Amino acid sequence: MNRMLVAVFLVASLLPVTAFAQGTTSNAELEAKIRALDLAHAEAIFKGEAVALDSLMDDDVVVNHPTNRIVNEKKELLALINQGVIRYTAFERRPEKFLFYPNLVVVMGDETVVPAKGAPNEGQELRRRYTNAWMYRDGTWRLAFRHANNVCAPAAAPQPRG
């Protein structure tokens, strides 16, 4: 009997649940709100709007960045934007999946970016997969952590030997 209760508890604790912090807000309403924030984040990065990014990101934001490094603080991320390391001539984000947890919404999706002149990979169209986690704290939703990675081009099929 104890094993069954433990198993039920473990399964129940792993299931996504409606975010408690919003009271009666439905998942559809919360999804619309987080989608708008997620797209506003992409637009602020594209336009290099440090003030907007500062308000959208938690002070303790951590980013697993596609340049193969972990950026541990908002100040460092904003500096990369101000230095032109993170700069684009095109940026399109497509949120695909929303997962709801107490005080946390995880967004998974796809992005296409073109880094600007002087930025790493300048001029190349890069496709990425991303995961953003939006946390509800002190009455506000902010980006808490992000992981973005470039999608590699498919390998060429081997040529038959003749």
Buried (B, 14 or more C-beta within 10 A) or exposed (E): EEEEEEEEEEEEEEEBEBBEBBEEBEBEEBBEBBBEBBBBBBBBBBBBBBEBBBEBBBEEBBBBBBBEEEBEBBEEBBBBBEEEBBBBBEBBBEBEEBEBBEBBBBBBBBBBBBBBEEBEEEEEEBEBBBBBBBBBBEEEBBBBBBBBEBEEEEEEEEEEEE
